[in-house]
Amino acid sequence: MKLSRILATAARVLNQVRHDHRTLALLLLVPALLVGLVAWIFTDTPVFARIGPAMIALFPFIVMFLVTSIATLRERRSGTLERLLSLPMGKADFILGYALAFGLLAIVQTGIAVGFAVWVAGLEVSGNVGLLFMVAIADALLGTALGLLASAFAHSEFQVVQFMPALVFPQILLGGIFLPREQLPAVLEAIGDVLPLSHAIDALTAVANGDTDAGYIWVRIGFIAAWIFGAIIIGSLTLRRRTP
């Protein structure tokens, strides 16, 4: 593993995305627009104030998962990864380069989504907006890492989509968006408590409501970070050179 190879991979990915205007729009604008749509739907009701933080967690997470997993899989299916690995480049260099590139895009995406939610859609934040931004970044990076993990196992773009019911939907259902986790059956509550999206939703909601201290938030960020590092490590170990 070498920093120069990681940076070169990240620069190549960012250059590709820069020329793909549709993907760039999907990454940067769609999460903010979806948050705005939810706010519009619940105009003049207290609902958006309650679920707005969860929407900031949900939409960037899903978009980063989809774009990262499909883009990485395409590199393998086209033979690009096989050619790169014939050079002095390891799987870890490739995965970390992709993680860095999409991580930078996730930061920009999060800034747009959080800014739109707070200053355009009118989401009230009683806590620190900077801390809200930090949690949202961790959440978007989580989507990136799980997307990299899914791409290591998938054989086609269709299979990537099939990973959503396994890796994404359970986190949405058990994350406390539809029903507080403490009201779920005990087994489902326990499962929800170990899923990272639950902690992102909890932390974003806590910051928005201003009802907890920074230590609580940083513990949640640390938990999400552990999932991110674990997904990247497993993805780099299981990545195949090429998908037939």
C-alpha positions as CSV (number, residue, x, y, z in Angstrom):
1,M,0.0,0.0,0.0
2,K,1.4,3.4,-1.1
3,L,0.0,6.9,-0.7
4,S,1.0,8.0,-4.2
5,R,-1.0,5.1,-5.8
6,I,-4.0,5.8,-3.6
7,L,-3.9,9.5,-4.6
8,A,-3.5,8.6,-8.3
9,T,-6.5,6.3,-8.1
10,A,-8.6,8.9,-6.4
11,A,-7.6,11.6,-8.9
12,R,-8.5,9.3,-11.8
13,V,-12.0,8.6,-10.3
14,L,-12.7,12.2,-9.6
15,N,-11.7,13.1,-13.2
16,Q,-14.1,10.5,-14.5
17,V,-17.0,11.7,-12.3
18,R,-16.3,15.3,-13.3
19,H,-17.0,14.4,-17.0
20,D,-20.1,12.4,-16.1
21,H,-22.6,15.2,-15.5
22,R,-25.5,12.9,-14.7
23,T,-23.6,11.0,-12.0
24,L,-22.3,14.3,-10.6
25,A,-25.9,15.7,-10.4
26,L,-27.1,12.5,-8.8
27,L,-24.4,12.6,-6.2
28,L,-24.5,16.3,-5.3
29,L,-28.0,17.5,-5.9
30,V,-30.5,14.6,-5.6
31,P,-30.2,14.1,-1.8
32,A,-30.8,17.8,-1.1
33,L,-33.8,17.8,-3.5
34,L,-35.3,14.8,-1.8
35,V,-34.9,16.4,1.6
36,G,-36.6,19.5,0.1
37,L,-39.4,17.3,-1.3
38,V,-40.1,15.8,2.2
39,A,-40.1,19.3,3.7
40,W,-42.6,20.4,1.0
41,I,-44.9,17.4,1.6
42,F,-45.1,18.2,5.3
43,T,-45.4,22.0,5.0
44,D,-47.2,23.6,7.9
45,T,-47.0,20.4,10.0
46,P,-44.5,19.4,12.7
47,V,-43.6,16.2,10.9
48,F,-40.5,17.5,9.0
49,A,-39.0,18.8,12.3
50,R,-39.3,15.3,13.6
51,I,-38.1,13.3,10.6
52,G,-35.9,15.9,8.9
53,P,-32.6,14.7,10.6
54,A,-33.4,11.1,9.6
55,M,-33.8,12.2,6.0
56,I,-30.4,13.8,6.1
57,A,-29.1,10.4,7.2
58,L,-31.1,8.4,4.7
59,F,-30.9,10.0,1.3
60,P,-27.1,10.6,1.1
61,F,-26.5,7.2,2.5
62,I,-28.5,5.5,-0.2
63,V,-27.1,7.6,-3.1
64,M,-23.5,7.0,-2.0
65,F,-24.1,3.3,-1.7
66,L,-25.6,3.0,-5.2
67,V,-23.1,5.2,-7.0
68,T,-20.0,3.8,-5.3
69,S,-20.9,0.2,-5.7
70,I,-21.9,0.4,-9.3
71,A,-18.9,2.5,-10.3
72,T,-16.5,0.2,-8.6
73,L,-18.1,-2.9,-10.1
74,R,-17.8,-1.4,-13.5
75,E,-14.1,-1.1,-13.1
76,R,-13.9,-4.8,-12.4
77,R,-16.2,-5.9,-15.2
78,S,-14.5,-3.7,-17.8
79,G,-11.1,-5.2,-17.0
80,T,-9.7,-1.9,-15.7
81,L,-9.0,-3.3,-12.2
82,E,-7.2,-6.3,-13.7
83,R,-4.9,-4.0,-15.7
84,L,-4.3,-1.8,-12.7
85,L,-3.4,-4.8,-10.5
86,S,-0.9,-5.9,-13.1
87,L,1.0,-2.7,-12.2
88,P,2.6,-2.1,-8.8
89,M,-0.9,-1.6,-7.3
90,G,-2.6,-3.6,-4.6
91,K,-6.2,-4.2,-3.9
92,A,-5.9,-1.9,-0.8
93,D,-4.6,0.9,-3.0
94,F,-7.6,0.5,-5.3
95,I,-10.2,0.4,-2.6
96,L,-8.7,3.3,-0.6
97,G,-8.4,5.4,-3.7
98,Y,-12.0,4.9,-4.4
99,A,-12.9,5.5,-0.8
100,L,-10.9,8.8,-0.8
101,A,-12.5,10.0,-4.1
102,F,-16.1,9.2,-3.2
103,G,-15.4,10.3,0.4
104,L,-14.5,13.8,-0.9
105,L,-17.7,13.8,-3.0
106,A,-19.6,12.7,0.0
107,I,-18.3,15.7,1.9
108,V,-19.5,18.1,-0.8
109,Q,-22.8,16.3,-1.1
110,T,-23.3,16.5,2.7
111,G,-22.6,20.2,2.7
112,I,-25.2,20.8,0.1
113,A,-27.8,18.5,1.7
114,V,-27.3,19.9,5.2
115,G,-27.2,23.5,4.0
116,F,-30.4,23.0,1.9
117,A,-32.2,21.3,4.8
118,V,-31.3,24.0,7.3
119,W,-31.3,27.3,5.3
120,V,-33.8,26.5,2.5
121,A,-36.1,23.7,3.8
122,G,-36.2,25.3,7.3
123,L,-35.1,22.5,9.4
124,E,-34.6,23.8,13.0
125,V,-31.4,22.9,14.6
126,S,-31.1,23.6,18.3
127,G,-27.6,22.1,18.6
128,N,-24.4,22.8,16.8
129,V,-24.7,22.9,13.0
130,G,-21.1,22.0,12.6
131,L,-21.6,18.8,14.7
132,L,-24.7,18.0,12.6
133,F,-22.5,18.3,9.5
134,M,-19.9,16.0,11.0
135,V,-22.4,13.3,11.7
136,A,-23.9,13.6,8.2
137,I,-20.4,13.3,6.7
138,A,-19.8,10.1,8.6
139,D,-23.2,8.8,7.4
140,A,-22.4,9.5,3.8
141,L,-19.0,7.9,4.2
142,L,-20.8,4.8,5.6
143,G,-22.8,4.6,2.4
144,T,-19.6,4.8,0.4
145,A,-17.9,2.0,2.5
146,L,-20.8,-0.3,2.3
147,G,-21.0,0.3,-1.5
148,L,-17.4,-0.7,-1.8
149,L,-18.1,-3.8,0.2
150,A,-21.1,-4.7,-1.9
151,S,-19.2,-4.2,-5.2
152,A,-16.5,-6.7,-4.0
153,F,-19.2,-9.5,-3.8
154,A,-21.5,-8.6,-6.7
155,H,-21.1,-10.0,-10.3
156,S,-23.4,-7.4,-12.0
157,E,-25.1,-4.1,-11.5
158,F,-28.3,-6.0,-11.0
159,Q,-26.8,-7.9,-8.1
160,V,-25.6,-4.6,-6.6
161,V,-29.2,-3.5,-6.5
162,Q,-30.1,-6.9,-4.9
163,F,-27.7,-6.0,-2.0
164,M,-29.9,-3.1,-1.0
165,P,-32.5,-5.4,0.7
166,A,-29.6,-7.0,2.6
167,L,-27.5,-4.1,3.6
168,V,-29.7,-1.0,3.3
169,F,-33.4,-1.8,3.8
170,P,-33.0,-3.5,7.3
171,Q,-31.1,-0.4,8.5
172,I,-33.9,1.9,7.3
173,L,-36.7,-0.3,8.9
174,L,-34.9,-0.8,12.2
175,G,-33.3,2.7,12.4
176,G,-36.1,4.3,14.3
177,I,-37.6,6.3,11.4
178,F,-41.0,4.6,11.3
179,L,-41.1,3.6,15.0
180,P,-38.8,4.4,17.9
181,R,-36.5,1.4,18.4
182,E,-37.4,1.1,22.0
183,Q,-41.0,0.2,20.9
184,L,-39.8,-2.6,18.6
185,P,-39.8,-6.2,19.7
186,A,-36.7,-6.9,21.8
187,V,-34.9,-8.9,19.2
188,L,-35.4,-6.3,16.5
189,E,-34.4,-3.5,18.9
190,A,-31.2,-5.4,19.6
191,I,-30.4,-5.8,15.9
192,G,-31.2,-2.1,15.3
193,D,-28.9,-1.0,18.0
194,V,-25.8,-2.6,16.3
195,L,-26.7,-1.2,12.8
196,P,-24.7,1.9,12.0
197,L,-27.5,3.9,10.3
198,S,-29.4,3.8,13.6
199,H,-26.6,5.6,15.3
200,A,-26.4,8.2,12.5
201,I,-30.2,8.8,12.9
202,D,-29.9,9.0,16.7
203,A,-27.0,11.4,16.5
204,L,-28.5,13.7,13.9
205,T,-31.8,13.8,15.8
206,A,-30.0,14.6,19.0
207,V,-28.0,17.4,17.5
208,A,-31.1,18.9,15.8
209,N,-33.1,18.8,19.1
210,G,-30.1,20.0,21.2
211,D,-31.0,17.5,23.9
212,T,-27.6,15.8,24.5
213,D,-23.9,16.6,24.8
214,A,-21.1,16.4,22.3
215,G,-19.6,13.3,24.0
216,Y,-22.8,11.3,23.1
217,I,-22.5,12.4,19.5
218,W,-18.8,11.6,19.1
219,V,-19.4,8.1,20.5
220,R,-22.0,7.6,17.7
221,I,-19.5,8.9,15.1
222,G,-16.9,6.5,16.5
223,F,-19.3,3.6,16.1
224,I,-20.1,4.6,12.5
225,A,-16.3,5.0,11.8
226,A,-15.7,1.4,13.1
227,W,-18.2,0.1,10.5
228,I,-16.6,2.2,7.8
229,F,-13.1,0.8,8.5
230,G,-14.4,-2.7,8.8
231,A,-16.3,-2.5,5.5
232,I,-13.2,-1.1,3.7
233,I,-10.9,-3.8,5.1
234,I,-13.3,-6.6,4.2
235,G,-13.9,-5.1,0.8
236,S,-10.1,-4.9,0.1
237,L,-9.6,-8.5,1.2
238,T,-12.5,-10.0,-0.9
239,L,-12.2,-7.9,-4.0
240,R,-11.8,-10.0,-7.2
241,R,-9.5,-8.9,-10.0
242,R,-12.2,-9.3,-12.6
243,T,-15.8,-10.4,-12.9
244,P,-16.4,-12.8,-15.9
